[in-house]
Each structure stands twice: as C-alpha cells, then as structure tokens.
Amino acid sequence: MALHFTSEQRLFDDGVLERSFTLGEIPGILWTPGSASAPAPLILLGHPPLGLHKMYPRLVARARHASADGFAAATIELPGSGDRPRWAAAEQARADLRRAMEAGGPVSDEIIDALILPLVDKAVPEWQAALDALLSLPEIGGPVGYSGGVISIGVRLAVVEPRIVAAGFFAGSFVPRALFEEARQVTIPLHVLLQWDDEGNDRQAALDLFDAFGSKEKSLHAHMGGHTGVPPFAGDAAAQFFTRHLK
C-alpha cells in the first residue's frame, strides 16, 4: 500500500510538522519534530477505537511531547472506527458489552473475544503496513516504539513485529485469554500504565497480564483514579523510558 500525504501544517511555536495521510483506505497522521536534522526514531501512538477525530486532542498532545524529545510519532484509524466503513460484528460486540456492563454483571469471555480478537487480527497487519511506509520516508529512522492502547493490539505487535524494540502500554481495555499466552512471548522492554480505580477495567486481569509478560525489563506504574484520571507527570516517566530505549 502506498502512503499519500493529504495535508500538512506547522503546529505551535515548536514547529512540529503535522501531516495527514492515507495508506490505501486507512487514514493516519504523522508528526515530525520541527528541528530534526537526522532521521528521527518513531513512536506509534495506539488509541481506543473511538475515531481519530475524537481522539485528536489527546493524540496531538502525546505527539508534541514525543517531538520535544526528538521522536516522530504516527497513528492510524482503527478498523471500523472514524470514517472507515462500519463493521457489523464489531458494532454487535460493542452493543453486547454495553448491555453486560449496564446489567452490572461480569463481562463474559465470549463478549471480550468477539470485541477484541477480530480487531487485533485486522489492526495489526495494518499497523505493520503503516510501519513499512513510514520507515521508507527519509525523515524517519529507527528504532520504533509503540505507545498506548488497545493493549491487546500492542501485545500482538510486540510479538510479531521485530522492528518494535520497546512498548508503553495502557492497561485500560479488556484482554482475551488467548492474549495472555501471547504475552508470555513478549520479550522487549515494557512500561505499563495502570489506573487503579479504572471503572471499565478488571484490575486483577491487568495485574495478571503484567505478570505474564516474558520481558526481562518491565515496569508497572499504577496511579490512583479512574480511566481518564492519569496524572500529568505519568507522561514524564514514559518519555524517559522511550528516550532510554529509542535514542
């Protein structure tokens, strides 16, 4: 798939260059530092399937932090999200999840599998195609990191994509049991962020997943508060992690 830039603009007074692109039918955004002279290491910005437009304020803030540290950052629209074609199975799985949570009961393995596994199967090859295209640009070098959620997508990428050398995960989404097996195959350095009182996340499952990771270097950063209550300073620790492993 060929990457085509569709727009570009300079952001803020730090000169970050933001370019929207399409990769086949997949929309995405690339941010590169304003002062880069050599090819920049790349951080892939993962996000929940809420659509790039809705996630943009948080994504651009993360990209700006990455650029300040000398990294390029990029993201793509997930399957079935944003302006991409609706995906009937995913819509059904989300409806089943809403019903289960409104009923106050536990979310079954069947619902989690239906919600997450097809998304991982579709999204991971798209991320790899994006990586192929981005690394062919002269302003992008290596190495590559992955930052964010959906954590199951990050787990699969960490297993199958050797160009990703470090990952920062957000433990805030459901994880199918099959992904716990894949987590044991993850060996790259990990920085895992957990909100202790996350209303939509099974804390024990997140702890079990962290325990399952096969990485020799892995750190868990837990903060009090709900899903959106991540403290501002949490980004500083993540930035130090990526600087250590990508520079």
N, C-alpha and C positions, 0 to 999 in steps of 0.2 A: 504494500500500500504506500502511495506517495503522500508526503506531507505538503500541504499548501497553506501558506500564511494568508489570512483574510483581512487582518487589520493590525495596526501597531500604534502604540502611544508611549510616551515617556511619563512615568509616574513620579509625583512628589518632587522634592528638591534633591533626592539622592540619585535621580536619573535612571531608576530601574526601567528597563525596556520590557513592556508587556506586549506580547503578540498572540493574537488568537489564531488558531489553525484548524484545519480539518485533516483527518487521516482517513481516507475513504469517506465513510459516512459518520465518522466519530469526531465530534468537536473536542477541542482542547485549548489550553492556554500555556504559553511558555513565558517565564520571566527570567531575564538575564541581568547581571549586575551592570550598573552604568559605567563603571571604571575598569571593566575586565580587559586585560591585555592578553593574557594566556587563556587557553580553553578552560572553562570552569567545570569543576565537579558538579554532578547533577543529583538533586533530591526529587524523587517522585512523590507528589502530595496525594495521598489517599484521602477519601472522604465518604460519608454515608450517601446512599442513593436518593438524595433529595433534590438533585439537579444543580448544575454548576451555577446557575443564576442565583439560586437561593443561598448556596454555599460561598458565593464570591467574596463577601466581606471577610470571612474567616480565612479563605484561601489566600487572598491578596495580602493579608496581614502576615500569614506564615511565610509567603514568598518573599515579602520585603525583609523579614528577619533573615531568611536564608541568603538573600542578596547581600545584606550587610556583612555577612560572614564570608562572602566570596563565592557563593554557590549559585548555580542556575537552579530553577525549580519549574516543574511542569505537572500538569494534571490533565485528565481526560474525563469526558462524560461517561458514566457507567451505563451498561445496557439497560434499556427500559426506563431511563431517567431523563429529565430535562426535555429537550425537543426530540429525543430519539423515539422511534416507534414504541408504542405501548406493548407490553409483554404480558399476555393474558395469565400465564402461570404465575408470574411474579405478583400481579395485581391480586390474584386469588390467595396467594400465600400471605400477602400483607393484610388482606381482609380477615383471614383466619387468625392471624396473630392479634389483630385489634380485638376481635371477639374474645379470644382467650384471655387477653390482658384485662379487658373490661369486666369479664366474669370473675376476675380475681384469682383464678386457678393457675396452676403451673402451666407453662408453655411446653407442649409435648415435643418429643424428639422428631416426630413426623412433621410438625409445623416448622421447626427450626431447619430440618433438612430441606424441605420444599422451598423455604425462603432463601437459604444461603448457598446450598451446593450448586444449583444451576447458575447462580450469579457468579460464583467463583469460577466455574467451568467456562463461562463466557468471557468474564472480565480479564482473567489472567493472560490469555493469548493476545488480547487487545493491548494490555499494558506492555507485553513483550514486543508487539509490533510498533508501539509508540517509542519504545526504547531503541529499537533498530533505527527508526527515522531520526530521533533526536540526537543519537550518538554520531550520526553521519554529518551533522552540522559542524562547521569549523569552530564555532564558538563554544561547543560543548565537548568536554573531555570525559575522563572518568576520574576516580571511580564513581559508583552510583549508590545512593541510599534510598530507602523507602520510608516514608513517614506518614502515619495516620491510620485510619480505618478504611474499609471494613477489615477487622483484624484477620478474618479467615482468608481474605484475598492476600493480605500481607504474608500470612503463613505459607500459602501455596507458592507465592512468588519467591519467598526466601528459600524454598526447597528446590524449585525448578529453574531459577534464573541465576546463573553463576556470576553475572555482571553486578548483581546487588551484593555489596560487601558488608552492609550494616543496616539495621532497621530500627525505627522507633515506632512502636505500636500503641494505639489507643484501645484499652480493654473496655470497650463500651458497647459491644454488639454480641449477639448470640453466636455460639460456636458449635457446629455439629460434632458429634462424637468422632466421626471419621477424621476430622481435622486434628484431633488430639494425637492420633497416630502419626499424621504428617508432622506435627510439632516436634516429635522426637527426632526427626531427620534434620531439623534446623540447627545449623552449627555456626552461623555468623553472629557477631556481637549484637545484642538486643538491649534496647532501652524501652521499658514498658510503663505506660502511664495508666493508673487506675484511680477512678473516683470512688471513694469508699462507700458513699451513700447513693450511688447511681441507681435511680429508680427503675431503669429499664434493663439493668444488667445483673446477672447472677454472680455475686462477688465470689462465691466459692468456686464456681466454674472458672472464673478468671484466674484465681489463685492456682487451681489445678492445671490450667493451661500453662501458666508460667513455670510451674514445677515440671511440666512435660518437655519444655524446650530443651533440646540437646546442646545448646550453646555453652561453651566454657565461660564466656563472658556474657552475663545477663544481669540486669538490674531492674528492680521493681520500685516505681515511685508512686506511692499511694498518698492521696490528699483527701481530707475531709470535704464533703459536699456532694451535690448532685451532678448529673451528667454535664450540665453547662457551667459548673462552678469551678472549672480548672483555674488555679491561681496564676496570675501573670508570670510569676517567677519560674513556673514549671517549664516555660519555653527556654529559659537560660540554660537549664541542665540539659535539655535536649540539644540545644545549639552546641554546647561543649562536647557532647557525645559525638555529634556529626563532625565537628572540627577535628576531634581526635582520630576519627576513622577514615575521613574522606580527604584530609589535607596531607 
